């Protein structure tokens, strides 16, 4: 019993045990709906991309992970420290990158950003760009920001369509 105590009791306070079951109940009360919705969304994405035979090479995921780690280093952060503070593992981050890349492959062709939109964005958002940044770099950043914005909008429509077509049975109500 002593060896397996951590599987039943999470902590004791002045000798009074707090069970793992109590923790799970509390977590479900606080974040159950969010967690379940997130898992449903992830499952829908993975099912749909598998049905469409969309895949992401591991090299693309590794490249994105390295890029993310590089950006963290530029801002003086370490990937492992970032993950620890976020409560994530490297596997969690890798999974999220994979899902993002799958969505980009499915929806990427539906998104176009025009030069006119980029020029308008840079004009309206001058204060977002660092001083002394080259015009070409501003346009690149603006184009990427607009692309991400449009991708997000297209994703919401796509996800709503997937949810409408899916048969989702909830057995727990939060």
Buried (B, 14 or more C-beta within 10 A) or exposed (E): EEEEEEEEBBEEEEEEEEEBEEEEEEEBEEEBBEEBEEEBBEEBBBEBBEEEEBEBEEEBBEEBBEEBBEEBEEEEEEBEEBBEEEEBEEEEBBBEBBBBBBBBBBBEEEBEBEEEBBEEBBEEEEEEBEEEEEEEEBBEBBBEBBBEBBBEEBBEEBBEEBEEEEEEEEEEEE
